[in-house]
Amino acid sequence: MLIITNLDQLHCQFEKVAMALGTFDGVHLAHQFVIGRAVEWSRQHAGTSMVFTFANHPLSLIHPHRVPPQLQTLAGKTAQIKNQGVTVLVRIPFTKALLHLPPEDFVYLLATKIKPKHIVVGPNYSFGDKGAGNPAMLTGLCERYGIETEICPEIHEQGVMVSSTVIRGLLASGEVEAAARLLGRPFELSGRVVHGDQRGRSLGFPTANMQPAPQILIPGKGVYAVKVKVGSRYYNGLCNIGTNPTFVQGPLRVETHILDFDREIYGKPITTLFLGRLRAEKTFGSAAELVAQMKRDLQQAQQQYFH
């Protein structure tokens, strides 16, 4: 997949472009449908499939404090888009110039810079200054340039509308299995392993203390059954998200006990895939009570999630 990070790199160099437009945070099932329609059109017409998105959230320029926690890193989003079979990813910075670009000028930019034949968007897509453009306006503006438009329907999974907002709510509540159904895969959290207080080692459950990437959503407090990717290998594990209330309550931590693993990984990146929530965070009367519960957690995880 070719990645373009500057509009000056385009210059109408691709044939019969089918382009998916959107923010695509999470690349969930609804996003996959939109992108998939562009990929399918390009295959049917021997053309080029393209995703046009932004490297930063548009709200980061308007209301930085209102930028929602992101469902994945930029690298994660890029990898998921590549997995959809996309040929070209246009991933440009959202700038002040783009912020104030009228809808008509945004479509003109696409029509002259890229010359797409087919544009695909979701039902709630907005564009242009103050988000004034909507799918109906996009269709009308694209007709001026002979560009076909395809407005995808809402996507529902088990009666729930698939959206990034819904997924964020599920994850914040610890409902990682429900979130995975809407994402089409387990939610992932990536970061480097940092030094902790090594209390887990003294309890017989050594943990990798992860420092997640900034601005990425962290699931609600609790204990989870997870898969952990270290290098190219996957391991089973238990992840605790919380403040260690049994001891001295501290900042929120993401600590993972990796099964059948004894390598030194401080400073190295790991990825945690959340399979299911085992229980909420709890304060125990002693370290012995905590260890007994952790053993029960492990047994439950092995029975329900590790096969």
DRENTOR-183160 format. One line per 8 residues: number of its first residue (from 1); their letters; for each residue x, y, z of C-alpha. Coordinates in nm, 2 decimals, padded with zeros to 4 digits. Layout:
# residues N
NUM	A	X:Y:Z | ...
END
This chain:
# residues 307
1	MLIITNLD	00.00:00.00:00.00 | 00.14:00.34:-00.10 | 00.11:00.61:00.17 | 00.08:00.97:00.07 | 00.12:01.23:00.34 | 00.11:01.55:00.13 | -00.14:01.66:-00.13 | 00.15:01.78:-00.35
9	QLHCQFEK	00.24:01.42:-00.40 | -00.08:01.34:-00.58 | -00.11:01.52:-00.92 | -00.38:01.29:-01.06 | -00.13:01.01:-01.11 | -00.38:00.72:-01.05 | -00.62:00.56:-01.28 | -01.00:00.51:-01.22
17	VAMALGTF	-00.98:00.60:-00.85 | -01.25:00.47:-00.61 | -01.20:00.67:-00.29 | -01.34:00.61:00.06 | -01.36:00.93:00.27 | -01.37:00.94:00.65 | -01.19:00.97:00.98 | -01.19:00.59:01.03
25	DGVHLAHQ	-01.09:00.59:01.39 | -01.11:00.22:01.49 | -01.16:00.09:01.13 | -01.46:-00.09:01.27 | -01.72:-00.29:01.08 | -01.90:00.02:00.94 | -01.57:00.16:00.83 | -01.47:-00.17:00.68
33	FVIGRAVE	-01.79:-00.17:00.48 | -01.72:00.18:00.34 | -01.36:00.09:00.25 | -01.47:-00.24:00.11 | -01.71:-00.08:-00.13 | -01.43:00.13:-00.27 | -01.20:-00.17:-00.30 | -01.47:-00.37:-00.47
41	WSRQHAGT	-01.55:-00.09:-00.72 | -01.18:-00.06:-00.81 | -01.15:-00.43:-00.87 | -01.46:-00.44:-01.09 | -01.33:-00.14:-01.30 | -00.96:-00.23:-01.30 | -00.89:00.09:-01.11 | -00.72:00.21:-00.79
49	SMVFTFAN	-00.87:00.18:-00.44 | -00.79:00.48:-00.22 | -00.87:00.59:00.14 | -00.85:00.97:00.21 | -00.82:01.05:00.58 | -00.64:01.28:00.82 | -00.33:01.21:01.03 | -00.48:01.41:01.32
57	HPLSLIHP	-00.84:01.44:01.45 | -01.01:01.75:01.30 | -01.12:01.86:01.66 | -00.76:01.89:01.75 | -00.76:02.23:01.58 | -01.11:02.34:01.68 | -01.16:02.22:02.03 | -00.85:02.02:02.15
65	HRVPPQLQ	-01.01:01.94:02.48 | -01.30:01.78:02.30 | -01.10:01.53:02.10 | -01.24:01.19:02.20 | -01.00:00.92:02.32 | -00.88:00.74:02.01 | -00.95:00.37:01.94 | -00.61:00.31:01.78
73	TLAGKTAQ	-00.28:00.47:01.70 | -00.21:00.61:01.36 | 00.01:00.31:01.29 | -00.27:00.08:01.40 | -00.52:00.26:01.17 | -00.28:00.24:00.88 | -00.23:-00.13:00.93 | -00.60:-00.20:00.95
81	IKNQGVTV	-00.66:00.00:00.63 | -00.39:-00.20:00.46 | -00.56:-00.52:00.57 | -00.87:-00.41:00.38 | -00.68:-00.44:00.05 | -00.64:-00.07:-00.02 | -00.39:00.04:-00.28 | -00.33:00.40:-00.18
89	LVRIPFTK	-00.37:00.57:00.16 | -00.38:00.95:00.15 | -00.31:01.05:00.51 | -00.26:01.42:00.53 | -00.24:01.65:00.83 | -00.57:01.84:00.91 | -00.46:02.20:00.89 | -00.62:02.54:00.95
97	ALLHLPPE	-00.64:02.59:00.57 | -00.85:02.27:00.55 | -01.05:02.37:00.86 | -01.19:02.67:00.68 | -01.23:02.52:00.33 | -01.59:02.55:00.21 | -01.75:02.22:00.11 | -01.75:02.33:-00.26
105	DFVYLLAT	-01.37:02.39:-00.25 | -01.30:02.06:-00.07 | -01.48:01.87:-00.35 | -01.30:02.08:-00.61 | -00.97:01.99:-00.44 | -01.05:01.62:-00.47 | -01.17:01.65:-00.83 | -00.86:01.84:-00.95
113	KIKPKHIV	-00.59:01.67:-00.74 | -00.71:01.31:-00.75 | -00.98:01.30:-01.02 | -01.17:01.01:-00.86 | -01.44:00.82:-01.06 | -01.62:00.69:-00.75 | -01.64:00.83:-00.39 | -01.78:00.62:-00.10
121	VGPNYSFG	-01.88:00.77:00.24 | -02.08:00.66:00.54 | -02.43:00.80:00.62 | -02.31:01.06:00.87 | -02.01:01.19:00.67 | -01.95:01.56:00.71 | -01.69:01.79:00.54 | -01.59:02.14:00.47
129	DKGAGNPA	-01.60:02.45:00.70 | -01.79:02.39:01.02 | -01.88:02.04:00.89 | -02.14:02.21:00.66 | -02.12:01.94:00.40 | -02.32:01.62:00.42 | -02.37:01.32:00.19 | -02.65:01.48:00.00
137	MLTGLCER	-02.44:01.79:-00.07 | -02.14:01.57:-00.16 | -02.36:01.39:-00.42 | -02.47:01.72:-00.58 | -02.12:01.87:-00.58 | -01.96:01.55:-00.73 | -02.21:01.55:-01.02 | -02.05:01.87:-01.14
145	YGIETEIC	-01.73:01.68:-01.21 | -01.88:01.35:-01.33 | -01.79:01.17:-01.01 | -02.02:00.89:-00.89 | -02.10:00.89:-00.52 | -02.21:00.60:-00.30 | -02.36:00.66:00.04 | -02.34:00.35:00.26
153	PEIHEQGV	-02.62:00.26:00.50 | -02.58:00.23:00.88 | -02.43:-00.10:00.98 | -02.58:-00.29:01.27 | -02.44:-00.58:01.46 | -02.68:-00.78:01.68 | -02.92:-00.49:01.68 | -02.65:-00.23:01.78
161	MVSSTVIR	-02.55:00.04:01.54 | -02.18:00.03:01.47 | -02.00:00.36:01.55 | -01.68:00.48:01.71 | -01.89:00.65:01.98 | -02.07:00.34:02.08 | -01.75:00.14:02.08 | -01.58:00.40:02.31
169	GLLASGEV	-01.87:00.37:02.55 | -01.85:-00.01:02.56 | -01.48:-00.01:02.62 | -01.51:00.26:02.90 | -01.76:00.02:03.07 | -01.52:-00.27:03.03 | -01.75:-00.45:02.78 | -01.46:-00.55:02.56
177	EAAARLLG	-01.64:-00.85:02.40 | -01.93:-00.64:02.28 | -01.68:-00.38:02.15 | -01.49:-00.66:01.96 | -01.81:-00.76:01.78 | -01.85:-00.40:01.65 | -01.48:-00.37:01.57 | -01.46:-00.70:01.40
185	RPFELSGR	-01.16:-00.80:01.61 | -01.04:-00.77:01.97 | -00.96:-00.42:02.09 | -00.58:-00.36:02.10 | -00.37:-00.15:02.33 | -00.01:-00.09:02.25 | 00.28:00.07:02.43 | 00.63:00.02:02.58
193	VVHGDQRG	00.70:-00.17:02.90 | 00.81:00.06:03.18 | 00.94:-00.01:03.53 | 00.67:-00.05:03.80 | 00.70:-00.13:04.17 | 00.76:-00.50:04.10 | 00.49:-00.60:04.35 | 00.35:-00.85:04.11
201	RSLGFPTA	00.68:-01.04:04.11 | 00.67:-01.07:04.49 | 00.32:-01.21:04.48 | 00.41:-01.47:04.22 | 00.24:-01.29:03.93 | 00.51:-01.08:03.76 | 00.36:-00.82:03.53 | 00.46:-00.60:03.24
209	NMQPAPQI	00.37:-00.24:03.32 | 00.26:-00.08:02.99 | 00.28:00.29:02.90 | 00.00:00.32:02.64 | 00.04:00.57:02.36 | -00.10:00.91:02.45 | -00.47:00.99:02.36 | -00.56:00.63:02.32
217	LIPGKGVY	-00.86:00.50:02.50 | -00.79:00.27:02.80 | -01.07:00.02:02.89 | -01.25:00.05:03.22 | -01.09:-00.06:03.54 | -01.09:-00.44:03.60 | -00.92:-00.76:03.52 | -00.92:-00.90:03.17
225	AVKVKVGS	-00.83:-01.21:02.98 | -00.59:-01.11:02.70 | -00.36:-01.21:02.43 | -00.02:-01.04:02.44 | 00.20:-00.99:02.13 | 00.57:-00.97:02.21 | 00.77:-00.94:01.89 | 00.60:-01.18:01.65
233	RYYNGLCN	00.46:-01.42:01.91 | 00.13:-01.42:02.10 | 00.09:-01.53:02.46 | -00.20:-01.57:02.70 | -00.22:-01.33:02.99 | -00.42:-01.15:03.25 | -00.44:-00.77:03.24 | -00.52:-00.55:03.53
241	IGTNPTFV	-00.63:-00.19:03.47 | -00.66:00.01:03.79 | -00.49:00.19:04.07 | -00.39:-00.09:04.30 | -00.63:00.00:04.58 | -00.53:-00.30:04.79 | -00.19:-00.13:04.85 | -00.11:00.24:04.82
249	QGPLRVET	-00.36:00.37:04.56 | -00.17:00.53:04.27 | -00.22:00.64:03.91 | -00.40:00.43:03.66 | -00.19:00.14:03.54 | -00.21:-00.12:03.27 | -00.03:-00.43:03.41 | -00.02:-00.76:03.23
257	HILDFDRE	00.08:-01.10:03.37 | 00.21:-01.30:03.06 | 00.17:-01.67:03.09 | 00.47:-01.90:03.02 | 00.70:-01.60:02.97 | 01.02:-01.50:03.15 | 01.20:-01.27:02.91 | 01.33:-00.92:03.00
265	IYGKPITT	01.12:-00.67:02.80 | 01.17:-00.34:02.97 | 01.16:-00.06:02.71 | 01.02:-00.29:02.44 | 00.68:-00.25:02.27 | 00.40:-00.50:02.34 | 00.04:-00.52:02.22 | -00.25:-00.64:02.44
273	LFLGRLRA	-00.56:-00.78:02.28 | -00.86:-00.78:02.51 | -01.07:-01.10:02.50 | -01.30:-01.06:02.79 | -01.35:-00.89:03.13 | -01.32:-01.13:03.43 | -01.42:-00.89:03.71 | -01.42:-00.53:03.83
281	EKTFGSAA	-01.14:-00.37:04.03 | -01.17:-00.47:04.40 | -00.99:-00.38:04.73 | -00.87:-00.69:04.92 | -00.81:-00.72:05.29 | -00.46:-00.86:05.24 | -00.20:-00.97:04.98 | -00.30:-01.33:05.04
289	ELVAQMKR	-00.66:-01.26:04.95 | -00.55:-01.08:04.63 | -00.33:-01.38:04.53 | -00.61:-01.62:04.59 | -00.84:-01.41:04.37 | -00.57:-01.39:04.10 | -00.55:-01.77:04.09 | -00.93:-01.78:04.05
297	DLQQAQQQ	-00.90:-01.52:03.77 | -00.65:-01.73:03.59 | -00.86:-02.04:03.62 | -01.16:-01.86:03.48 | -00.96:-01.72:03.19 | -00.82:-02.06:03.10 | -01.17:-02.21:03.10 | -01.35:-01.93:02.91
305	YFH	-01.09:-01.77:02.68 | -00.76:-01.97:02.65 | -00.81:-02.27:02.42
END
